[in-house]
Amino acid sequence: MTSTTRRDLVNAIAAQMQLKQSVVNEIVYRTFEAITETLLREQRIELRGFGVFKIRTRAPRQARNPRTNARIVVPGRLIVSFKPGVEMKRKIAGSFLARADQHLPVQAKARVTPRATRGNLRSRPSAPPDLPPAV
């Protein structure tokens, strides 16, 4: 698995939008800077559909030095957490199901179904279309 870098994002956006890479690089850089500054100032930033970045405090904890076996106290610190939004979760789940579906044998593909929700339970037929109704 490879990681996508900021340069990869800039190249992809520049190609899609037919803009100079230098312009897109400046936009991406300033976007990341704005996110960081907002987190420092307000401790939370919500990007609808994408997710929520939040600064949390990690509590101090006991740890062990593996070389000396001595116990040490690791001080608490601030960390950035991210919780994906609903749209992002849907896209990732759909992508995962599509990839899993490609790698399954034909018999197993019939068993991969989306999670039941109130909406898709009502629209589901009472019997599969190729079977006669039960008597």
C-alpha positions in Angstrom: 0.0 0.0 0.0 1.4 3.4 -0.9 0.6 6.8 0.6 -0.7 9.8 -1.3 1.4 12.9 -0.8 0.4 16.5 -1.0 2.3 16.7 -4.3 0.1 13.8 -5.6 -3.0 15.8 -4.6 -1.7 18.9 -6.2 -0.9 17.1 -9.5 -4.4 15.4 -9.6 -6.3 18.6 -8.9 -4.2 20.6 -11.4 -4.9 18.0 -14.1 -8.7 17.9 -13.3 -9.1 21.6 -13.1 -6.6 22.5 -15.9 -4.8 24.9 -13.6 -1.1 25.5 -13.0 0.4 23.3 -10.4 1.9 26.3 -8.6 -1.6 27.8 -8.2 -3.1 24.6 -6.9 -0.1 24.0 -4.6 -0.7 27.5 -3.0 -4.4 26.7 -2.6 -3.7 23.3 -1.0 -1.0 24.8 1.3 -3.3 27.6 2.4 -6.2 25.2 3.0 -4.0 23.0 5.3 -2.7 26.1 7.1 -6.3 27.3 7.6 -7.3 24.0 9.1 -4.3 24.0 11.4 -4.8 27.6 12.5 -8.5 26.9 13.2 -7.7 23.9 15.2 -5.2 25.9 17.3 -7.7 28.7 17.9 -11.0 26.8 18.3 -10.0 23.2 19.1 -12.5 21.8 16.5 -13.2 22.2 12.8 -16.2 20.5 11.0 -16.1 20.1 7.3 -19.7 18.9 6.3 -19.7 15.6 4.4 -16.0 15.2 5.0 -15.5 14.9 8.8 -14.5 16.6 12.0 -11.0 17.4 13.2 -10.7 17.8 16.9 -7.9 18.4 19.4 -8.1 16.0 22.4 -5.9 15.6 25.5 -4.2 12.3 25.9 -4.0 11.5 29.6 -0.6 10.8 31.2 0.2 7.1 31.6 2.6 4.6 33.0 5.0 2.9 30.6 8.1 0.7 30.7 11.5 1.3 29.2 12.2 -1.9 27.2 16.0 -1.6 27.7 16.1 -1.1 31.4 12.7 -2.4 32.4 12.2 0.7 34.5 8.8 2.2 34.9 8.4 5.8 33.5 5.5 8.3 33.4 4.6 9.4 29.9 3.2 12.9 30.2 -0.2 13.9 28.7 -0.3 15.7 25.4 -2.6 17.2 22.9 -3.4 15.1 19.8 -5.5 15.7 16.7 -8.3 13.2 16.1 -10.5 12.8 13.0 -14.0 11.4 12.7 -15.1 10.8 9.2 -18.5 12.3 8.0 -21.4 10.3 6.8 -20.7 10.9 3.1 -17.1 9.8 3.5 -18.2 6.7 5.4 -20.7 5.8 2.6 -18.1 6.2 -0.2 -15.5 4.2 1.6 -17.9 1.4 2.6 -19.2 1.3 -1.0 -15.7 1.1 -2.4 -14.8 -1.6 0.1 -17.8 -3.7 -0.9 -17.1 -3.2 -4.6 -13.5 -4.3 -4.2 -14.5 -7.3 -2.0 -17.1 -8.2 -4.6 -14.5 -8.4 -7.4 -12.3 -10.9 -5.5 -15.1 -13.3 -4.3 -16.0 -16.5 -6.1 -19.4 -16.4 -7.9 -21.1 -18.4 -5.2 -20.0 -16.0 -2.5 -21.1 -12.9 -4.3 -24.8 -13.6 -3.7 -24.1 -13.5 0.1 -22.5 -10.0 0.1 -25.5 -7.7 0.8 -25.6 -4.2 2.2 -26.6 -3.7 5.8 -30.3 -3.6 6.3 -31.8 -0.2 7.0 -35.3 0.9 7.6 -35.5 2.2 4.0 -34.3 -0.9 2.2 -36.3 -3.3 4.3 -39.6 -1.9 3.0 -38.6 -2.1 -0.6 -37.3 -5.7 -0.4 -39.5 -8.2 -2.2 -41.1 -10.9 0.0 -39.6 -13.7 -2.1 -36.8 -13.8 -4.6 -38.2 -13.2 -8.2 -37.1 -16.6 -9.5 -38.9 -18.6 -6.9 -42.7 -19.1 -6.8 -44.4 -17.6 -3.6 -44.6 -20.0 -0.7 -48.0 -21.7 -0.3 
